Amino acid sequence: MKFHNRKTELEEFERIWGLCSVSAHFTILTGRRRVGKTELVKQFYANKPHLYFFIGRKNPVLLLEELSEVARTRIQDFPTMVKFDEWLKFLLNNSEPGTVIFIDEFQNFKFVDESIFSDFQKVIDEYKNKVQVHIIVAGSHITLMDKIFTDSKEPLFGRATEKYVLNPMQFKDISEMLSEIRITNIESQIQWYSIFGGIPKYYVMAEEQGLSGMDIFSALRILLFRDFAPLKEEARSVLTEEFGREQPSYFSILEAVALGNSEMTTIADKSGIKVKSIAKYLGQLVKDFRYLDYEVPVTEARPWKSKKGRYFLNDNFFKFWFRYIYRNRSDYEIGNYDILMDKIQQDLGSLVGREFEKISIQFLKEFNTQNKLPFKFSKIGKWWRKGSEIDIVAFNEDSKNILFGECKWQNRKTDIGVLVALVDKSSSVDWNNNDRTEYFTVISKSGYTKKAEEFAGQNNFTLYTLQDLKRSLTHP
């Protein structure tokens, strides 16, 4: 499978590399495991002088022997070192200008010899203005990488010249990857994305496992629901490493959120953690681990002060795993895969429906940049208050235009009642009530009844289908 997108990130790396003609640059790259950090950097340095070092958790002497052996692929007389600072100095002194030095899983130095961070800091300080190289260090353990580089007590605090977080891909890019393995139907693509999200490695793995053209349920049996499934231990191993001893509490919270509990009190109740204690865990899952999003109604004037916030799991694969596998781990561990697959087939629509709302927002953002909407919005999101929700609200503070939208992932045509209910709910949205121009939209999986289409034509509605999404979010 070819390398997809990451155009913005590649352009930024090229910009930084150009600056290395004056002095060394030290770039930090973090992001969830499998998100494509290593492939991104390899794509960037493909036609440049480079060295790739992977940091494994092993004896310091053995690791330095291994690193020295790698260095000899470009620097023939590279000696075997016994001290890390001497190794790094020799590397920098003997690297030609413009060399990209990529150190992968950098945080593992903590488990090899923590003093290496101090050595690294001293050498970087000494050589920053003496050499013309681009040092990139990457790490999948996000919280540990943050501590290494943002904790003022750590030796490498403030040493990075750039710091980037590589986020999962949007549906538009994953759609292109799926098309490459002959999954071109937009409904099937949305199902795949709702489970595997924007993590490119999972789609590469699907190709490697011969899943081209397969439906999502056949793919799940190969990737997850058999004894030797390649993703069988994926979620557990990633999250266990992240959470350490606090794993049981975090797992309980993520399971509760994956099952649809979004408010602090209900999450506390379902996870069995006291309300007084859960705020700390939720804060860490949002700010440190970044597995949860904290959202408030989009019209809140001061979102940082709002008490209407809700929590949502932002990683599709982990959401799926907690909802269907971790919750039913006894069946999963003893191999009752057919029982679990039956549950998934019956319930998957509700999981996809939530993701369909997020994909629809991506779709409207795309139309917004293309000026294909009645107005250019400056903010978009979800709105709710007790007893009432609207999937999408977008508005422009200057022009006082506002758009209300509903998303329908169902196997029947959307009828007039959905449109009428949206108009009714819109009157509850407290935003420039006496001075606004209202527009409405519905995005439906299965199209619309004749009555819905007639009502839309008379009431400032725009109706979209999956084919509209396909034209907007996939590449030609």
C-alpha positions in Angstrom: 0.0 0.0 0.0 1.4 3.4 -0.9 2.0 6.2 1.5 -1.1 8.4 2.0 -1.5 12.1 2.8 0.5 13.7 5.7 1.3 16.5 3.2 1.2 19.2 5.9 3.6 17.3 8.1 6.0 16.5 5.3 6.1 20.2 4.2 6.9 21.2 7.8 9.7 18.7 8.1 11.1 20.0 4.8 11.0 23.5 6.2 12.8 22.6 9.3 15.4 20.6 7.4 16.1 23.7 5.3 16.9 25.6 8.5 19.5 23.0 9.5 22.0 24.7 7.1 22.5 27.2 9.9 22.3 25.1 13.0 21.0 21.8 14.3 17.3 21.3 14.9 15.8 19.0 17.5 12.3 17.8 16.7 10.0 15.8 19.0 7.3 13.7 17.3 4.6 11.9 19.5 1.4 10.1 18.7 -0.5 7.0 19.4 1.1 3.7 18.4 0.4 2.6 14.8 -0.5 6.2 13.8 2.4 6.3 11.3 5.2 8.2 13.0 8.0 6.0 11.7 6.6 5.8 8.2 6.2 9.6 8.1 9.8 10.2 9.0 11.1 7.6 6.6 9.0 9.1 3.8 10.6 12.5 4.7 14.2 11.4 4.7 14.0 8.9 1.8 16.1 11.0 -0.5 18.3 12.6 2.2 21.4 11.4 4.1 19.9 9.7 7.2 20.4 7.3 10.1 17.6 5.4 11.8 18.0 4.2 15.4 15.4 2.1 17.3 15.7 2.2 21.1 14.9 -1.2 22.6 14.7 -1.9 26.3 18.0 -3.8 26.7 21.3 -3.7 28.5 23.0 -0.3 27.9 26.2 -1.9 26.7 24.4 -4.1 24.2 22.2 -1.2 23.1 25.3 1.0 22.4 26.9 -1.8 20.4 23.8 -2.1 18.3 23.6 1.7 17.8 27.2 1.8 16.8 26.7 -1.0 14.3 23.8 1.0 12.7 26.0 4.2 12.6 28.6 2.3 10.6 26.2 2.0 7.7 27.1 5.7 7.0 30.2 6.3 9.1 32.6 3.3 8.4 35.1 3.9 11.1 32.5 4.4 13.8 34.0 2.8 17.0 32.0 0.8 19.6 31.3 3.1 22.5 30.7 2.4 26.2 29.3 5.8 27.1 26.3 7.4 25.4 27.6 11.0 25.4 30.7 9.9 23.6 28.6 7.9 21.1 26.4 11.0 20.4 29.4 13.3 20.1 31.2 11.1 17.6 27.9 10.7 15.6 27.4 14.5 15.4 31.0 15.2 14.6 31.0 12.8 11.7 27.6 13.3 10.2 27.6 15.2 6.9 25.6 18.5 6.8 21.9 17.9 6.2 21.8 14.4 7.8 18.5 13.4 9.4 19.2 11.5 12.6 16.0 9.6 13.6 15.8 8.0 17.1 12.6 6.0 17.4 10.9 5.1 20.7 13.1 7.6 22.4 11.3 7.2 25.7 12.8 3.7 26.1 16.1 5.3 27.2 14.3 5.7 30.6 14.3 1.9 30.9 17.8 1.5 29.7 19.6 4.2 31.7 17.9 7.3 32.7 21.1 9.3 32.9 21.2 9.2 29.1 18.7 12.1 29.1 21.3 14.2 30.9 24.0 13.1 28.5 21.7 14.0 25.6 21.0 17.4 27.0 24.7 18.3 27.5 25.7 17.2 24.0 22.8 19.0 22.3 23.7 22.2 24.2 27.3 21.9 23.1 26.7 21.0 19.5 23.6 22.9 18.6 25.5 25.6 16.7 28.4 23.5 15.6 26.6 20.9 13.3 24.0 21.1 10.6 21.8 18.1 11.3 18.1 17.4 11.9 17.6 15.2 15.0 14.1 13.8 15.2 13.0 11.7 18.2 9.7 9.9 18.2 7.8 8.1 20.9 4.5 6.2 21.3 4.3 6.5 25.1 2.7 10.0 25.0 2.6 10.7 28.7 6.2 9.7 29.2 7.4 11.7 26.2 5.5 14.7 27.5 7.2 14.3 30.9 10.7 14.0 29.3 10.3 17.2 27.4 7.8 19.4 29.2 8.6 18.7 32.9 10.8 21.6 34.1 12.6 19.2 36.4 13.8 17.0 33.5 17.1 17.6 31.8 15.6 17.8 28.3 13.1 20.4 29.3 13.1 23.3 26.7 15.7 21.6 24.5 13.4 20.7 21.6 13.2 23.3 18.8 9.9 21.8 17.5 7.3 19.5 18.9 4.6 17.8 16.9 1.7 15.4 17.8 0.8 13.2 14.8 -3.0 12.8 14.9 -5.0 10.0 13.3 -6.1 10.5 9.7 -9.5 11.9 8.7 -12.1 9.8 7.0 -11.2 11.3 3.6 -7.7 9.8 3.7 -8.8 6.5 5.1 -11.4 6.3 2.3 -8.5 6.5 -0.2 -6.6 3.7 1.6 -9.7 1.5 1.6 -10.3 2.1 -2.1 -6.8 0.8 -2.7 -7.8 -2.5 -1.2 -11.1 -2.6 -3.3 -13.4 -1.4 -0.5 -15.1 1.4 -2.4 -18.7 1.3 -1.2 -19.1 4.4 1.0 -21.3 2.6 3.5 -18.7 -0.1 3.9 -15.9 2.5 4.3 -17.8 4.3 7.1 -18.2 0.9 8.9 -14.5 0.2 8.6 -13.6 3.7 9.8 -16.0 3.5 12.7 -14.1 0.5 14.0 -10.5 1.1 13.0 -10.5 4.9 12.9 -7.7 7.0 11.4 -4.9 4.6 12.3 -3.2 3.7 8.9 -1.4 0.6 10.2 -4.7 -1.2 10.6 -5.5 -0.8 6.9 -2.0 -1.8 5.9 -2.6 -4.9 8.0 -5.9 -5.6 6.3 -4.1 -5.6 3.0 -1.4 -7.9 4.4 -4.0 -10.3 5.7 -5.6 -10.6 2.2 -8.8 -8.7 3.1 -9.2 -6.7 -0.1 -12.8 -6.4 -1.0 -14.1 -8.0 2.2 -17.1 -6.7 4.2 -16.4 -5.5 7.7 -17.7 -8.7 9.5 -15.5 -11.0 7.5 -12.5 -8.7 8.2 -13.3 -8.6 12.0 -13.1 -12.4 12.0 -9.6 -12.4 10.5 -8.2 -9.4 12.5 -9.8 -9.9 15.9 -12.1 -12.9 16.3 -9.9 -16.0 16.0 -7.2 -17.5 18.1 -4.3 -16.2 16.1 -5.8 -12.8 15.1 -3.1 -10.2 14.6 -5.0 -7.6 16.6 -6.1 -9.9 19.4 -3.9 -8.3 22.1 -3.5 -4.9 20.5 -5.7 -2.7 22.7 -4.8 -4.4 26.0 -1.0 -4.2 25.3 -1.1 -0.5 24.3 -3.3 0.6 27.2 -1.6 -1.5 29.8 1.8 0.0 29.0 0.3 3.5 29.1 -1.7 3.1 32.4 0.6 0.9 34.4 -0.6 0.1 37.9 -3.7 2.3 37.5 -4.9 0.1 34.7 -8.1 -1.3 36.4 -9.5 2.2 37.2 -8.7 3.6 33.7 -10.2 0.5 32.0 -13.4 0.8 34.1 -13.8 4.4 33.1 -13.1 3.8 29.4 -15.5 0.9 29.3 -18.2 3.1 30.9 -17.7 5.8 28.3 -17.5 3.3 25.4 -21.0 2.1 26.4 -22.4 5.6 26.0 -22.0 7.1 29.5 -20.8 10.7 29.0 -21.4 12.7 32.1 -19.1 12.6 35.1 -21.7 11.3 37.6 -22.9 8.5 35.4 -19.3 7.5 34.5 -18.5 7.4 38.2 -21.6 5.2 38.9 -20.9 2.8 36.0 -17.2 2.5 36.7 -17.6 2.1 40.5 -15.3 5.0 41.2 -16.3 7.7 43.6 -17.3 11.1 42.1 -14.7 12.8 44.3 -11.9 10.6 42.8 -13.0 10.3 39.2 -12.3 14.0 38.2 -8.6 13.3 38.5 -8.8 10.2 36.2 -11.0 11.9 33.6 -8.6 14.9 33.6 -5.7 12.7 32.9 -7.5 10.8 30.2 -8.3 14.1 28.4 -5.1 16.1 28.9 -2.3 13.5 29.4 -3.3 10.3 27.7 -5.7 12.0 25.2 -8.0 9.1 24.8 -11.1 11.1 25.9 -12.5 14.3 24.5 -14.3 16.8 26.7 -17.0 18.5 24.8 -19.5 21.3 25.7 -22.4 22.5 23.6 -21.0 24.4 20.6 -22.9 27.6 21.4 -21.4 28.0 24.9 -19.9 31.5 25.1 -17.4 30.5 27.7 -16.7 26.8 27.2 -13.9 26.6 29.7 -16.5 27.6 32.4 -19.4 25.4 31.2 -20.8 22.8 33.5 -22.5 21.0 30.6 -19.5 19.0 29.5 -19.5 15.4 28.3 -16.8 12.9 27.8 -16.3 10.8 24.6 -13.8 8.2 23.7 -12.0 9.6 20.6 -10.1 6.4 19.5 -12.5 4.3 17.4 -10.6 1.0 17.8 -10.4 1.3 21.6 -14.1 2.3 21.7 -14.9 -0.9 19.8 -12.7 -3.0 21.9 -14.2 -1.8 25.2 -17.7 -2.0 23.9 -17.6 -5.5 22.5 -14.5 -7.3 23.6 -13.4 -6.1 27.1 -17.0 -6.1 28.2 -17.4 -9.7 27.1 -13.8 -10.8 27.8 -14.8 -14.2 29.3 -16.4 -15.2 26.0 -13.5 -13.7 24.0 -10.8 -15.5 26.0 -12.4 -18.9 25.7 -13.0 -18.5 22.0 -16.8 -17.9 21.8 -16.3 -15.7 18.8 -19.6 -16.6 17.1 -21.5 -15.3 20.1 -19.7 -12.0 20.1 -20.0 -11.6 16.3 -23.7 -12.0 16.6 -23.8 -9.2 19.2 -21.7 -7.0 17.0 -23.9 -7.6 13.9 -27.0 -6.7 15.9 -25.5 -3.6 17.6 -23.0 -2.2 15.1 -25.4 0.3 13.7 -25.6 2.3 16.9 -21.8 2.5 17.1 -21.5 3.6 13.5 -24.3 6.1 14.0 -22.2 8.2 16.4 -19.2 8.1 14.1 -21.4 9.1 11.2 -22.1 12.4 13.0 -18.3 13.1 13.2 -17.8 12.1 9.6 -20.7 14.4 8.6 -19.0 17.3 10.4 -15.8 16.5 8.4 -18.0 16.6 5.3 -19.5 20.0 6.1 -16.0 21.4 6.9 -14.9 20.3 3.5 -17.9 22.1 1.9 -17.2 25.1 4.1 -13.7 25.5 2.6 -15.1 25.0 -0.9 -17.7 27.7 -0.3 -20.5 25.3 -1.1 -22.7 26.2 1.9 -25.2 29.1 2.3 -22.6 30.9 4.5 -19.1 30.4 5.8 -19.3 29.1 9.4 -16.6 29.9 12.0 -17.6 27.2 14.5 -19.2 23.7 14.3 -20.1 21.0 16.8 -22.9 19.3 18.7 -25.5 21.0 20.8 -27.6 19.7 23.8 -29.4 20.6 26.9 -31.5 18.4 29.2 -33.9 16.4 27.1 -32.8 17.8 23.7 -29.9 17.3 21.3 -29.0 18.5 17.8 -26.3 16.5 16.0 -24.7 19.5 14.2 -24.9 23.2 14.8 -22.6 25.6 12.8 -22.7 29.4 12.9 -20.9 32.6 12.0 -20.8 35.2 14.8 -20.3 38.1 12.4 -23.0 37.3 9.8 -25.4 35.8 12.4 -26.1 32.8 10.2 -26.7 29.5 11.8 -27.1 25.9 10.4 -28.9 23.1 12.2 -28.2 19.5 11.1 -29.3 16.0 11.8 -27.5 12.7 10.8 -29.5 9.6 10.2 -27.8 6.2 10.0 -30.7 3.9 9.5 -32.0 1.4 6.9 -35.1 3.3 6.0 -35.6 6.6 4.2 -35.7 9.7 6.4 -39.3 11.0 6.7 -40.7 14.4 7.2 -40.9 14.0 11.0 -37.2 14.2 11.3 -37.1 17.6 9.5 -40.1 19.0 11.5 -38.5 17.9 14.8 -35.2 19.6 13.8 -37.0 22.9 13.2 -38.8 22.5 16.6 -35.5 21.8 18.4 -33.7 24.7 16.8 -36.0 27.2 18.6 -34.4 26.0 21.9 -30.9 26.9 20.9 -30.1 30.2 22.7 -27.9 32.0 20.2 -28.8 35.4 18.7 -32.5 34.4 18.9 -33.9 37.7 17.6 -31.3 38.4 15.0 -30.2 35.3 13.1 -30.8 33.7 9.7 -31.5 29.9 10.0 -30.6 27.1 7.7 -31.2 23.4 8.0 -29.6 20.2 6.7 -30.1 16.5 7.1 -27.5 13.8 6.1 -29.1 10.5 5.6 -27.7 7.0 4.9 -30.8 5.8 3.1 -32.2 8.9 1.4 -35.5 10.6 1.9 -39.3 10.1 1.5 -41.1 12.3 -1.0 -42.8 14.2 1.9 -39.4 14.9 3.4 -38.1 16.2 0.1 -41.2 18.5 -0.4 -40.9 19.9 3.1 -37.2 20.5 2.6 -37.9 22.5 -0.5 -40.3 24.8 1.3 -38.3 25.3 4.5 -34.7 26.2 3.7 -33.3 22.6 4.0 -30.5 21.0 2.2 -30.6 17.2 2.0 -27.4 15.2 1.6 -26.9 11.5 0.9 -23.9 9.1 1.2 -23.0 9.8 -2.4 -22.6 13.5 -1.5 -20.2 12.5 1.2 -18.3 10.3 -1.2 -17.9 13.1 -3.8 -16.7 15.5 -1.1 -14.5 13.3 1.1 -12.8 11.0 -1.2 -10.1 11.8 -3.8 -10.9 11.7 -7.5 
